[in-house]
Amino acid sequence: MIKPRRAAHTTAQIFAAPLAIAIITALGLTTALLGDGLWDWMSWIALALPVAVAVGYWQLSARRAEPR
């Protein structure tokens, strides 16, 4: 039996997550310049997002590469 082909993704679907991460990172850089205290915590959280996403996908790819 032949598997049906997956529908192609639109440009908006392809770039939605990277654009969201870029906007959150830019907001994190902006909040780092605005003030101290709460602003610093918001910037740390926003700037940690790309690192967390990269580590998550790195671990996901390592699990998929393991022989079964």
mmCIF file of the N, C-alpha and C atoms, coordinates in Angstrom:
data_MODEL
# 
_entry.id   MODEL 
# 
loop_
_atom_site.group_PDB 
_atom_site.id 
_atom_site.type_symbol 
_atom_site.label_atom_id 
_atom_site.label_alt_id 
_atom_site.label_comp_id 
_atom_site.label_asym_id 
_atom_site.label_entity_id 
_atom_site.label_seq_id 
_atom_site.pdbx_PDB_ins_code 
_atom_site.Cartn_x 
_atom_site.Cartn_y 
_atom_site.Cartn_z 
_atom_site.occupancy 
_atom_site.B_iso_or_equiv 
_atom_site.pdbx_formal_charge 
_atom_site.auth_seq_id 
_atom_site.auth_comp_id 
_atom_site.auth_asym_id 
_atom_site.auth_atom_id 
_atom_site.pdbx_PDB_model_num 
ATOM 1   N N  . MET A 1 1  ? 0.836  -1.170 0.000  1.00 0.00 ? 1  MET A N  1 
ATOM 2   C CA . MET A 1 1  ? 0.000  0.000  0.000  1.00 0.00 ? 1  MET A CA 1 
ATOM 3   C C  . MET A 1 1  ? 0.886  1.239  0.000  1.00 0.00 ? 1  MET A C  1 
ATOM 4   N N  . ILE A 1 2  ? 0.552  2.199  -0.808 1.00 0.00 ? 2  ILE A N  1 
ATOM 5   C CA . ILE A 1 2  ? 1.327  3.432  -0.929 1.00 0.00 ? 2  ILE A CA 1 
ATOM 6   C C  . ILE A 1 2  ? 0.810  4.449  0.080  1.00 0.00 ? 2  ILE A C  1 
ATOM 7   N N  . LYS A 1 3  ? 1.771  5.045  0.806  1.00 0.00 ? 3  LYS A N  1 
ATOM 8   C CA . LYS A 1 3  ? 1.390  6.067  1.778  1.00 0.00 ? 3  LYS A CA 1 
ATOM 9   C C  . LYS A 1 3  ? 1.082  7.368  1.052  1.00 0.00 ? 3  LYS A C  1 
ATOM 10  N N  . PRO A 1 4  ? 0.049  8.064  1.486  1.00 0.00 ? 4  PRO A N  1 
ATOM 11  C CA . PRO A 1 4  ? -0.230 9.368  0.862  1.00 0.00 ? 4  PRO A CA 1 
ATOM 12  C C  . PRO A 1 4  ? 0.848  10.373 1.239  1.00 0.00 ? 4  PRO A C  1 
ATOM 13  N N  . ARG A 1 5  ? 1.143  11.283 0.327  1.00 0.00 ? 5  ARG A N  1 
ATOM 14  C CA . ARG A 1 5  ? 2.159  12.307 0.580  1.00 0.00 ? 5  ARG A CA 1 
ATOM 15  C C  . ARG A 1 5  ? 1.612  13.350 1.537  1.00 0.00 ? 5  ARG A C  1 
ATOM 16  N N  . ARG A 1 6  ? 2.525  13.854 2.392  1.00 0.00 ? 6  ARG A N  1 
ATOM 17  C CA . ARG A 1 6  ? 2.153  14.944 3.295  1.00 0.00 ? 6  ARG A CA 1 
ATOM 18  C C  . ARG A 1 6  ? 1.959  16.224 2.510  1.00 0.00 ? 6  ARG A C  1 
ATOM 19  N N  . ALA A 1 7  ? 1.010  16.993 2.931  1.00 0.00 ? 7  ALA A N  1 
ATOM 20  C CA . ALA A 1 7  ? 0.779  18.288 2.285  1.00 0.00 ? 7  ALA A CA 1 
ATOM 21  C C  . ALA A 1 7  ? 1.958  19.211 2.570  1.00 0.00 ? 7  ALA A C  1 
ATOM 22  N N  . ALA A 1 8  ? 2.309  19.998 1.604  1.00 0.00 ? 8  ALA A N  1 
ATOM 23  C CA . ALA A 1 8  ? 3.412  20.941 1.772  1.00 0.00 ? 8  ALA A CA 1 
ATOM 24  C C  . ALA A 1 8  ? 2.998  22.038 2.740  1.00 0.00 ? 8  ALA A C  1 
ATOM 25  N N  . HIS A 1 9  ? 3.955  22.524 3.498  1.00 0.00 ? 9  HIS A N  1 
ATOM 26  C CA . HIS A 1 9  ? 3.696  23.602 4.438  1.00 0.00 ? 9  HIS A CA 1 
ATOM 27  C C  . HIS A 1 9  ? 3.748  24.942 3.721  1.00 0.00 ? 9  HIS A C  1 
ATOM 28  N N  . THR A 1 10 ? 2.952  25.869 4.199  1.00 0.00 ? 10 THR A N  1 
ATOM 29  C CA . THR A 1 10 ? 2.986  27.213 3.629  1.00 0.00 ? 10 THR A CA 1 
ATOM 30  C C  . THR A 1 10 ? 4.190  27.969 4.194  1.00 0.00 ? 10 THR A C  1 
ATOM 31  N N  . THR A 1 11 ? 4.499  29.074 3.582  1.00 0.00 ? 11 THR A N  1 
ATOM 32  C CA . THR A 1 11 ? 5.615  29.894 4.051  1.00 0.00 ? 11 THR A CA 1 
ATOM 33  C C  . THR A 1 11 ? 5.366  30.389 5.469  1.00 0.00 ? 11 THR A C  1 
ATOM 34  N N  . ALA A 1 12 ? 4.127  30.749 5.757  1.00 0.00 ? 12 ALA A N  1 
ATOM 35  C CA . ALA A 1 12 ? 3.800  31.225 7.108  1.00 0.00 ? 12 ALA A CA 1 
ATOM 36  C C  . ALA A 1 12 ? 4.010  30.122 8.135  1.00 0.00 ? 12 ALA A C  1 
ATOM 37  N N  . GLN A 1 13 ? 3.661  28.888 7.803  1.00 0.00 ? 13 GLN A N  1 
ATOM 38  C CA . GLN A 1 13 ? 3.858  27.777 8.733  1.00 0.00 ? 13 GLN A CA 1 
ATOM 39  C C  . GLN A 1 13 ? 5.339  27.493 8.952  1.00 0.00 ? 13 GLN A C  1 
ATOM 40  N N  . ILE A 1 14 ? 6.133  27.639 7.925  1.00 0.00 ? 14 ILE A N  1 
ATOM 41  C CA . ILE A 1 14 ? 7.564  27.354 8.028  1.00 0.00 ? 14 ILE A CA 1 
ATOM 42  C C  . ILE A 1 14 ? 8.269  28.388 8.902  1.00 0.00 ? 14 ILE A C  1 
ATOM 43  N N  . PHE A 1 15 ? 7.917  29.655 8.747  1.00 0.00 ? 15 PHE A N  1 
ATOM 44  C CA . PHE A 1 15 ? 8.640  30.719 9.432  1.00 0.00 ? 15 PHE A CA 1 
ATOM 45  C C  . PHE A 1 15 ? 7.965  31.235 10.697 1.00 0.00 ? 15 PHE A C  1 
ATOM 46  N N  . ALA A 1 16 ? 6.855  30.657 11.114 1.00 0.00 ? 16 ALA A N  1 
ATOM 47  C CA . ALA A 1 16 ? 6.131  31.154 12.293 1.00 0.00 ? 16 ALA A CA 1 
ATOM 48  C C  . ALA A 1 16 ? 6.956  30.993 13.570 1.00 0.00 ? 16 ALA A C  1 
ATOM 49  N N  . ALA A 1 17 ? 7.486  29.816 13.826 1.00 0.00 ? 17 ALA A N  1 
ATOM 50  C CA . ALA A 1 17 ? 8.242  29.577 15.062 1.00 0.00 ? 17 ALA A CA 1 
ATOM 51  C C  . ALA A 1 17 ? 9.557  30.373 15.091 1.00 0.00 ? 17 ALA A C  1 
ATOM 52  N N  . PRO A 1 18 ? 10.359 30.376 14.022 1.00 0.00 ? 18 PRO A N  1 
ATOM 53  C CA . PRO A 1 18 ? 11.580 31.193 14.069 1.00 0.00 ? 18 PRO A CA 1 
ATOM 54  C C  . PRO A 1 18 ? 11.288 32.689 14.225 1.00 0.00 ? 18 PRO A C  1 
ATOM 55  N N  . LEU A 1 19 ? 10.211 33.165 13.623 1.00 0.00 ? 19 LEU A N  1 
ATOM 56  C CA . LEU A 1 19 ? 9.855  34.573 13.767 1.00 0.00 ? 19 LEU A CA 1 
ATOM 57  C C  . LEU A 1 19 ? 9.434  34.875 15.201 1.00 0.00 ? 19 LEU A C  1 
ATOM 58  N N  . ALA A 1 20 ? 8.679  33.994 15.810 1.00 0.00 ? 20 ALA A N  1 
ATOM 59  C CA . ALA A 1 20 ? 8.267  34.191 17.203 1.00 0.00 ? 20 ALA A CA 1 
ATOM 60  C C  . ALA A 1 20 ? 9.480  34.205 18.131 1.00 0.00 ? 20 ALA A C  1 
ATOM 61  N N  . ILE A 1 21 ? 10.421 33.289 17.904 1.00 0.00 ? 21 ILE A N  1 
ATOM 62  C CA . ILE A 1 21 ? 11.637 33.262 18.724 1.00 0.00 ? 21 ILE A CA 1 
ATOM 63  C C  . ILE A 1 21 ? 12.448 34.545 18.523 1.00 0.00 ? 21 ILE A C  1 
ATOM 64  N N  . ALA A 1 22 ? 12.514 35.035 17.289 1.00 0.00 ? 22 ALA A N  1 
ATOM 65  C CA . ALA A 1 22 ? 13.258 36.272 17.017 1.00 0.00 ? 22 ALA A CA 1 
ATOM 66  C C  . ALA A 1 22 ? 12.611 37.468 17.695 1.00 0.00 ? 22 ALA A C  1 
ATOM 67  N N  . ILE A 1 23 ? 11.297 37.545 17.675 1.00 0.00 ? 23 ILE A N  1 
ATOM 68  C CA . ILE A 1 23 ? 10.600 38.664 18.310 1.00 0.00 ? 23 ILE A CA 1 
ATOM 69  C C  . ILE A 1 23 ? 10.789 38.618 19.824 1.00 0.00 ? 23 ILE A C  1 
ATOM 70  N N  . ILE A 1 24 ? 10.664 37.430 20.413 1.00 0.00 ? 24 ILE A N  1 
ATOM 71  C CA . ILE A 1 24 ? 10.851 37.303 21.864 1.00 0.00 ? 24 ILE A CA 1 
ATOM 72  C C  . ILE A 1 24 ? 12.286 37.651 22.255 1.00 0.00 ? 24 ILE A C  1 
ATOM 73  N N  . THR A 1 25 ? 13.259 37.242 21.446 1.00 0.00 ? 25 THR A N  1 
ATOM 74  C CA . THR A 1 25 ? 14.659 37.583 21.716 1.00 0.00 ? 25 THR A CA 1 
ATOM 75  C C  . THR A 1 25 ? 14.885 39.094 21.623 1.00 0.00 ? 25 THR A C  1 
ATOM 76  N N  . ALA A 1 26 ? 14.300 39.727 20.619 1.00 0.00 ? 26 ALA A N  1 
ATOM 77  C CA . ALA A 1 26 ? 14.439 41.183 20.489 1.00 0.00 ? 26 ALA A CA 1 
ATOM 78  C C  . ALA A 1 26 ? 13.796 41.896 21.677 1.00 0.00 ? 26 ALA A C  1 
ATOM 79  N N  . LEU A 1 27 ? 12.653 41.405 22.131 1.00 0.00 ? 27 LEU A N  1 
ATOM 80  C CA . LEU A 1 27 ? 12.029 41.986 23.320 1.00 0.00 ? 27 LEU A CA 1 
ATOM 81  C C  . LEU A 1 27 ? 12.906 41.770 24.554 1.00 0.00 ? 27 LEU A C  1 
ATOM 82  N N  . GLY A 1 28 ? 13.562 40.619 24.625 1.00 0.00 ? 28 GLY A N  1 
ATOM 83  C CA . GLY A 1 28 ? 14.475 40.358 25.740 1.00 0.00 ? 28 GLY A CA 1 
ATOM 84  C C  . GLY A 1 28 ? 15.658 41.306 25.744 1.00 0.00 ? 28 GLY A C  1 
ATOM 85  N N  . LEU A 1 29 ? 16.202 41.588 24.577 1.00 0.00 ? 29 LEU A N  1 
ATOM 86  C CA . LEU A 1 29 ? 17.304 42.546 24.492 1.00 0.00 ? 29 LEU A CA 1 
ATOM 87  C C  . LEU A 1 29 ? 16.843 43.953 24.858 1.00 0.00 ? 29 LEU A C  1 
ATOM 88  N N  . THR A 1 30 ? 15.627 44.300 24.464 1.00 0.00 ? 30 THR A N  1 
ATOM 89  C CA . THR A 1 30 ? 15.081 45.615 24.794 1.00 0.00 ? 30 THR A CA 1 
ATOM 90  C C  . THR A 1 30 ? 14.826 45.751 26.287 1.00 0.00 ? 30 THR A C  1 
ATOM 91  N N  . THR A 1 31 ? 14.240 44.723 26.900 1.00 0.00 ? 31 THR A N  1 
ATOM 92  C CA . THR A 1 31 ? 13.962 44.797 28.332 1.00 0.00 ? 31 THR A CA 1 
ATOM 93  C C  . THR A 1 31 ? 15.248 44.839 29.151 1.00 0.00 ? 31 THR A C  1 
ATOM 94  N N  . ALA A 1 32 ? 16.326 44.280 28.630 1.00 0.00 ? 32 ALA A N  1 
ATOM 95  C CA . ALA A 1 32 ? 17.600 44.340 29.341 1.00 0.00 ? 32 ALA A CA 1 
ATOM 96  C C  . ALA A 1 32 ? 18.115 45.777 29.429 1.00 0.00 ? 32 ALA A C  1 
ATOM 97  N N  . LEU A 1 33 ? 17.741 46.589 28.463 1.00 0.00 ? 33 LEU A N  1 
ATOM 98  C CA . LEU A 1 33 ? 18.179 47.985 28.459 1.00 0.00 ? 33 LEU A CA 1 
ATOM 99  C C  . LEU A 1 33 ? 17.273 48.907 29.268 1.00 0.00 ? 33 LEU A C  1 
ATOM 100 N N  . LEU A 1 34 ? 16.055 48.479 29.559 1.00 0.00 ? 34 LEU A N  1 
ATOM 101 C CA . LEU A 1 34 ? 15.071 49.374 30.162 1.00 0.00 ? 34 LEU A CA 1 
ATOM 102 C C  . LEU A 1 34 ? 15.246 49.612 31.653 1.00 0.00 ? 34 LEU A C  1 
ATOM 103 N N  . GLY A 1 35 ? 15.663 48.612 32.383 1.00 0.00 ? 35 GLY A N  1 
ATOM 104 C CA . GLY A 1 35 ? 15.747 48.836 33.820 1.00 0.00 ? 35 GLY A CA 1 
ATOM 105 C C  . GLY A 1 35 ? 16.320 47.650 34.561 1.00 0.00 ? 35 GLY A C  1 
ATOM 106 N N  . ASP A 1 36 ? 16.168 47.708 35.871 1.00 0.00 ? 36 ASP A N  1 
ATOM 107 C CA . ASP A 1 36 ? 16.702 46.659 36.731 1.00 0.00 ? 36 ASP A CA 1 
ATOM 108 C C  . ASP A 1 36 ? 15.551 45.902 37.390 1.00 0.00 ? 36 ASP A C  1 
ATOM 109 N N  . GLY A 1 37 ? 15.921 44.883 38.141 1.00 0.00 ? 37 GLY A N  1 
ATOM 110 C CA . GLY A 1 37 ? 14.918 44.129 38.892 1.00 0.00 ? 37 GLY A CA 1 
ATOM 111 C C  . GLY A 1 37 ? 14.102 43.220 37.999 1.00 0.00 ? 37 GLY A C  1 
ATOM 112 N N  . LEU A 1 38 ? 12.806 43.491 37.903 1.00 0.00 ? 38 LEU A N  1 
ATOM 113 C CA . LEU A 1 38 ? 11.899 42.669 37.108 1.00 0.00 ? 38 LEU A CA 1 
ATOM 114 C C  . LEU A 1 38 ? 12.295 42.655 35.635 1.00 0.00 ? 38 LEU A C  1 
ATOM 115 N N  . TRP A 1 39 ? 12.751 43.792 35.131 1.00 0.00 ? 39 TRP A N  1 
ATOM 116 C CA . TRP A 1 39 ? 13.170 43.878 33.727 1.00 0.00 ? 39 TRP A CA 1 
ATOM 117 C C  . TRP A 1 39 ? 14.320 42.909 33.438 1.00 0.00 ? 39 TRP A C  1 
ATOM 118 N N  . ASP A 1 40 ? 15.253 42.820 34.375 1.00 0.00 ? 40 ASP A N  1 
ATOM 119 C CA . ASP A 1 40 ? 16.374 41.894 34.185 1.00 0.00 ? 40 ASP A CA 1 
ATOM 120 C C  . ASP A 1 40 ? 15.888 40.448 34.127 1.00 0.00 ? 40 ASP A C  1 
ATOM 121 N N  . TRP A 1 41 ? 14.954 40.092 34.996 1.00 0.00 ? 41 TRP A N  1 
ATOM 122 C CA . TRP A 1 41 ? 14.426 38.723 34.993 1.00 0.00 ? 41 TRP A CA 1 
ATOM 123 C C  . TRP A 1 41 ? 13.687 38.420 33.697 1.00 0.00 ? 41 TRP A C  1 
ATOM 124 N N  . MET A 1 42 ? 12.918 39.375 33.206 1.00 0.00 ? 42 MET A N  1 
ATOM 125 C CA . MET A 1 42 ? 12.198 39.167 31.945 1.00 0.00 ? 42 MET A CA 1 
ATOM 126 C C  . MET A 1 42 ? 13.177 38.997 30.788 1.00 0.00 ? 42 MET A C  1 
ATOM 127 N N  . SER A 1 43 ? 14.250 39.773 30.799 1.00 0.00 ? 43 SER A N  1 
ATOM 128 C CA . SER A 1 43 ? 15.225 39.644 29.711 1.00 0.00 ? 43 SER A CA 1 
ATOM 129 C C  . SER A 1 43 ? 15.957 38.313 29.772 1.00 0.00 ? 43 SER A C  1 
ATOM 130 N N  . TRP A 1 44 ? 16.301 37.839 30.966 1.00 0.00 ? 44 TRP A N  1 
ATOM 131 C CA . TRP A 1 44 ? 16.971 36.549 31.092 1.00 0.00 ? 44 TRP A CA 1 
ATOM 132 C C  . TRP A 1 44 ? 16.083 35.425 30.573 1.00 0.00 ? 44 TRP A C  1 
ATOM 133 N N  . ILE A 1 45 ? 14.818 35.469 30.919 1.00 0.00 ? 45 ILE A N  1 
ATOM 134 C CA . ILE A 1 45 ? 13.881 34.437 30.465 1.00 0.00 ? 45 ILE A CA 1 
ATOM 135 C C  . ILE A 1 45 ? 13.743 34.481 28.945 1.00 0.00 ? 45 ILE A C  1 
ATOM 136 N N  . ALA A 1 46 ? 13.581 35.679 28.399 1.00 0.00 ? 46 ALA A N  1 
ATOM 137 C CA . ALA A 1 46 ? 13.416 35.814 26.956 1.00 0.00 ? 46 ALA A CA 1 
ATOM 138 C C  . ALA A 1 46 ? 14.673 35.389 26.200 1.00 0.00 ? 46 ALA A C  1 
ATOM 139 N N  . LEU A 1 47 ? 15.845 35.714 26.744 1.00 0.00 ? 47 LEU A N  1 
ATOM 140 C CA . LEU A 1 47 ? 17.094 35.368 26.059 1.00 0.00 ? 47 LEU A CA 1 
ATOM 141 C C  . LEU A 1 47 ? 17.478 33.902 26.257 1.00 0.00 ? 47 LEU A C  1 
ATOM 142 N N  . ALA A 1 48 ? 16.888 33.238 27.234 1.00 0.00 ? 48 ALA A N  1 
ATOM 143 C CA . ALA A 1 48 ? 17.141 31.808 27.429 1.00 0.00 ? 48 ALA A CA 1 
ATOM 144 C C  . ALA A 1 48 ? 16.291 30.949 26.494 1.00 0.00 ? 48 ALA A C  1 
ATOM 145 N N  . LEU A 1 49 ? 15.239 31.520 25.921 1.00 0.00 ? 49 LEU A N  1 
ATOM 146 C CA . LEU A 1 49 ? 14.354 30.754 25.050 1.00 0.00 ? 49 LEU A CA 1 
ATOM 147 C C  . LEU A 1 49 ? 15.076 30.115 23.858 1.00 0.00 ? 49 LEU A C  1 
ATOM 148 N N  . PRO A 1 50 ? 15.875 30.849 23.079 1.00 0.00 ? 50 PRO A N  1 
ATOM 149 C CA . PRO A 1 50 ? 16.544 30.201 21.941 1.00 0.00 ? 50 PRO A CA 1 
ATOM 150 C C  . PRO A 1 50 ? 17.492 29.083 22.374 1.00 0.00 ? 50 PRO A C  1 
ATOM 151 N N  . VAL A 1 51 ? 18.141 29.261 23.506 1.00 0.00 ? 51 VAL A N  1 
ATOM 152 C CA . VAL A 1 51 ? 19.039 28.218 24.019 1.00 0.00 ? 51 VAL A CA 1 
ATOM 153 C C  . VAL A 1 51 ? 18.233 26.985 24.401 1.00 0.00 ? 51 VAL A C  1 
ATOM 154 N N  . ALA A 1 52 ? 17.114 27.178 25.079 1.00 0.00 ? 52 ALA A N  1 
ATOM 155 C CA . ALA A 1 52 ? 16.273 26.059 25.494 1.00 0.00 ? 52 ALA A CA 1 
ATOM 156 C C  . ALA A 1 52 ? 15.707 25.305 24.283 1.00 0.00 ? 52 ALA A C  1 
ATOM 157 N N  . VAL A 1 53 ? 15.296 26.036 23.269 1.00 0.00 ? 53 VAL A N  1 
ATOM 158 C CA . VAL A 1 53 ? 14.770 25.399 22.059 1.00 0.00 ? 53 VAL A CA 1 
ATOM 159 C C  . VAL A 1 53 ? 15.870 24.597 21.364 1.00 0.00 ? 53 VAL A C  1 
ATOM 160 N N  . ALA A 1 54 ? 17.068 25.155 21.255 1.00 0.00 ? 54 ALA A N  1 
ATOM 161 C CA . ALA A 1 54 ? 18.174 24.455 20.609 1.00 0.00 ? 54 ALA A CA 1 
ATOM 162 C C  . ALA A 1 54 ? 18.545 23.180 21.369 1.00 0.00 ? 54 ALA A C  1 
ATOM 163 N N  . VAL A 1 55 ? 18.616 23.261 22.698 1.00 0.00 ? 55 VAL A N  1 
ATOM 164 C CA . VAL A 1 55 ? 18.947 22.075 23.500 1.00 0.00 ? 55 VAL A CA 1 
ATOM 165 C C  . VAL A 1 55 ? 17.852 21.024 23.372 1.00 0.00 ? 55 VAL A C  1 
ATOM 166 N N  . GLY A 1 56 ? 16.604 21.454 23.374 1.00 0.00 ? 56 GLY A N  1 
ATOM 167 C CA . GLY A 1 56 ? 15.493 20.512 23.222 1.00 0.00 ? 56 GLY A CA 1 
ATOM 168 C C  . GLY A 1 56 ? 15.542 19.765 21.901 1.00 0.00 ? 56 GLY A C  1 
ATOM 169 N N  . TYR A 1 57 ? 15.772 20.469 20.809 1.00 0.00 ? 57 TYR A N  1 
ATOM 170 C CA . TYR A 1 57 ? 15.856 19.807 19.512 1.00 0.00 ? 57 TYR A CA 1 
ATOM 171 C C  . TYR A 1 57 ? 17.113 18.963 19.379 1.00 0.00 ? 57 TYR A C  1 
ATOM 172 N N  . TRP A 1 58 ? 18.188 19.365 20.032 1.00 0.00 ? 58 TRP A N  1 
ATOM 173 C CA . TRP A 1 58 ? 19.417 18.587 20.021 1.00 0.00 ? 58 TRP A CA 1 
ATOM 174 C C  . TRP A 1 58 ? 19.177 17.239 20.701 1.00 0.00 ? 58 TRP A C  1 
ATOM 175 N N  . GLN A 1 59 ? 18.512 17.254 21.855 1.00 0.00 ? 59 GLN A N  1 
ATOM 176 C CA . GLN A 1 59 ? 18.219 16.010 22.562 1.00 0.00 ? 59 GLN A CA 1 
ATOM 177 C C  . GLN A 1 59 ? 17.224 15.162 21.776 1.00 0.00 ? 59 GLN A C  1 
ATOM 178 N N  . LEU A 1 60 ? 16.255 15.791 21.135 1.00 0.00 ? 60 LEU A N  1 
ATOM 179 C CA . LEU A 1 60 ? 15.284 15.060 20.337 1.00 0.00 ? 60 LEU A CA 1 
ATOM 180 C C  . LEU A 1 60 ? 15.966 14.343 19.171 1.00 0.00 ? 60 LEU A C  1 
ATOM 181 N N  . SER A 1 61 ? 16.897 15.016 18.509 1.00 0.00 ? 61 SER A N  1 
ATOM 182 C CA . SER A 1 61 ? 17.591 14.384 17.387 1.00 0.00 ? 61 SER A CA 1 
ATOM 183 C C  . SER A 1 61 ? 18.511 13.271 17.868 1.00 0.00 ? 61 SER A C  1 
ATOM 184 N N  . ALA A 1 62 ? 19.093 13.420 19.070 1.00 0.00 ? 62 ALA A N  1 
ATOM 185 C CA . ALA A 1 62 ? 19.952 12.368 19.612 1.00 0.00 ? 62 ALA A CA 1 
ATOM 186 C C  . ALA A 1 62 ? 19.134 11.114 19.924 1.00 0.00 ? 62 ALA A C  1 
ATOM 187 N N  . ARG A 1 63 ? 17.916 11.302 20.417 1.00 0.00 ? 63 ARG A N  1 
ATOM 188 C CA . ARG A 1 63 ? 17.049 10.141 20.705 1.00 0.00 ? 63 ARG A CA 1 
ATOM 189 C C  . ARG A 1 63 ? 16.644 9.432  19.435 1.00 0.00 ? 63 ARG A C  1 
ATOM 190 N N  . ARG A 1 64 ? 16.376 10.183 18.397 1.00 0.00 ? 64 ARG A N  1 
ATOM 191 C CA . ARG A 1 64 ? 15.957 9.562  17.119 1.00 0.00 ? 64 ARG A CA 1 
ATOM 192 C C  . ARG A 1 64 ? 17.122 8.833  16.453 1.00 0.00 ? 64 ARG A C  1 
ATOM 193 N N  . ALA A 1 65 ? 18.352 9.256  16.722 1.00 0.00 ? 65 ALA A N  1 
ATOM 194 C CA . ALA A 1 65 ? 19.522 8.650  16.075 1.00 0.00 ? 65 ALA A CA 1 
ATOM 195 C C  . ALA A 1 65 ? 19.953 7.354  16.762 1.00 0.00 ? 65 ALA A C  1 
ATOM 196 N N  . GLU A 1 66 ? 19.466 7.108  17.969 1.00 0.00 ? 66 GLU A N  1 
ATOM 197 C CA . GLU A 1 66 ? 19.860 5.885  18.694 1.00 0.00 ? 66 GLU A CA 1 
ATOM 198 C C  . GLU A 1 66 ? 19.318 4.660  17.973 1.00 0.00 ? 66 GLU A C  1 
ATOM 199 N N  . PRO A 1 67 ? 20.151 3.606  17.877 1.00 0.00 ? 67 PRO A N  1 
ATOM 200 C CA . PRO A 1 67 ? 19.646 2.380  17.255 1.00 0.00 ? 67 PRO A CA 1 
ATOM 201 C C  . PRO A 1 67 ? 18.599 1.722  18.149 1.00 0.00 ? 67 PRO A C  1 
ATOM 202 N N  . ARG A 1 68 ? 17.647 1.081  17.530 1.00 0.00 ? 68 ARG A N  1 
ATOM 203 C CA . ARG A 1 68 ? 16.573 0.442  18.292 1.00 0.00 ? 68 ARG A CA 1 
ATOM 204 C C  . ARG A 1 68 ? 16.801 -1.021 18.432 1.00 0.00 ? 68 ARG A C  1 
# 
